[in-house]
Amino acid sequence: MTTDLLPPPALPADRAAALRAELLADRPGTLTRLYRRTFPMVERHVRRHGGSGQDAQDVFQDALIVLYEKAVAGTLTLTAAPSTFLVAISRNLWRRERQRRQQLPYTELSPAQAEELPDAEAPAETASVLDYLARLGERCQSILLSFYYHRQPLEQIATAHDYGSVRSATVQKFKCLERLRQAVRTARADTADLLAR
């Protein structure tokens, strides 16, 4: 029976052979152990670089398939642990996906797609959130727009706003976001009170 962690043998050729043997002997168990050990690292990377949890799952599954196919075919060469291989493949896949998304052309909506759009009241609601964002002040507005709209990394935001560390920028972003949420909650509560009268 295998352990919860895959023990890396001393030689790279042995690592690939050992992984192949484990996959052939107990594919579901081996893949589950690799998933539990490696997916959190991949998810963290994808989320830090503008992706969602679903994006992370898609990328990781593709990387797992690459690893599995190479291992079973006997063409896998491991110079590190299998989890390191999976993280590297996932990072490359996510980088390519981000580049692909940036190159997507803007197209006209079909009539069916246009019908699925929210009604005309939605822009007014969006505008009110932007109004609340503007009331937070220039610094908070800049931080939140940089992070959520422009998808700038926190390192870049920290530098642009003269924070001593990325941690300081993270804390300030969180405080600004909480202020925005509280302003929107208060406005919605006030609106609900008016409608209840």
N, C-alpha and C positions, 0 to 999 in steps of 0.2 A: 504494500500500500504506500502511496506517495504522501509526502508531507504537505503542509499548507503552502510552503514556499518552495519554489523550484531550486534545488541546490546546484550551483554552477560548478561543473567539473573543471579540472585544471586546464585542459587544453581546449582551444576553440573548436576543433573538429569534434571533440567529445561532447561539447555542449550541444551542438546541432544534432548529433547522433542520439544523445540522451533525450532531447526534446522530441525528436522524431519517434523514438521508442515510446515515450509517455503518451504522445498523441495517438499513436496506433493502438496502444493498450487501453487507454481511458480518455478518449477525446473529450467528452463532456466535462469530466473532472479537471482535466488539464486546462482546458479553455476557461473554465470557471475560475480557477486559481489565477490564471494570467489576467483575467478581467478584474477580479477583486484587487489584485496587487497594482495593476497599471492604470486602469480607467480613471481613478481620481486625479492622477498626474496629467493625463491627457485633457480631461475636462477643465482643470484649472488653466492649462495653457490656452485652450480654445476660448474660454470665457474671457481671459485677460486680453485676448486679441480679437474681440468683437463678435464672438460667436455665442450660441446658446447651448443649453444642455443637449438639445436634439442634434445640433451640429456636431457636438463632441461625440455623441453616440454613433452618428453616421461615419465620422472619420475613424473612430476607433474600430468599428466593425470592419471597415475596409482594410485597415492595417492588420487586424486579426486574420482576415482572409489571406492577405499577402503572406503573413508569417506561416499560416497553416499550409497553404499550397506549396510554398518553398520547402518547408520542413518535410512534408509527406513525399514530395518529389525527390528529396535528397539533394536539393540545390541550395539549401540554406547554409550560409557561412556566418557564424556568430563570433564576434570578437569581444562581446560583452554579454551581459545577462539578456534573456529574451525580453524582459520588460524594457530594457534600454533600447532594444531594436524596435519594439512597438511604439515607444514614445517618439523616436526619431522618424519613423515612417509616418506617424500621425501628424507630427509637426509639418513635415513636407506636404502631406495631403491637405492640411488646413491652409498652408501658405498658398498652394495652387488654387484651392477653392476661393480664397479671398481675392486672388488676382482675377480669377474667372468672374466673380461677382462684380468686380470693379469695371470689367470690360463689357458687361452686359449693356446692350443698347437700350435706350429709352424708346418704347414703342407706344403706339396708339392703343387705347383700350377697345376691345370688341364691344358690341352692344350688350352681350350677355355679361361681360365683366363690369360694364358701367352700371347695370342694374343691381349688381351685388354691392356697390358702394353704399356707405351710409347716407342717410338723407341730408338735406341742406342744413340742418341744425348742428351737425357735427363741427363745421368750421367755426361757428360761434363759440362752441365749448372749447375748442383748441385755442382760439384767440384769447379766451378768458384765462386759460392756463398760462399763455404767454404774457398776459398782463400781470399775473401774479409773479411770474419770473422776473419781469422788469421791476417790480416793486421791491424785490429782495436786495437790490443794489447791484452796482456794476461788477463788483468782484465775484459775488455769488453767481450772477448771470453768466459771466465769462467762464467760470469753472464748470458749471453745469452744461452749458452749451458745448464747451470744448470736449467734455467727457462723453456726453450722451448723444449729441448731434453730430459733432465732427469726429467722434471716436478716437480722440487723441489719447495716447497712453499717459498714465499718471506721472511718469517721469518727465514728460514734456510739459505737462501742466505745472508741475512743481517748479521747473526751471522758468517758465514764462511768468509765474506769479511770485518769484523770488522766495519760495519756501526752502527751508534748510534741508528737508528730506521728503521723500515720497510719502512717508507716513503722515507728515504734517498736511500734505495736499489731500491725502485720503480722508483724514479727520475733517478738514475744512469742507470737502465735497459732501461728506455725510451730514455735517451740520447744515449746509445750504439746502440739501435735499430734504432734510427734516423740516426746515422752515417752510419750504415750498409745500410739502405735504400738509403741514398744519394749516397753512393759509387756505389751501383748497378745501380741506375738511371743514374749516370754519365757514367758508362761503357756502358749501353745500348744506351744512346744518342750518345756516341762516335762511337759505332758500327753502328748505324743507319746512322750517317753522312758518315762513310766510304762506306757503301753500296749505298748511294745516289749518290756518286761521279761517 
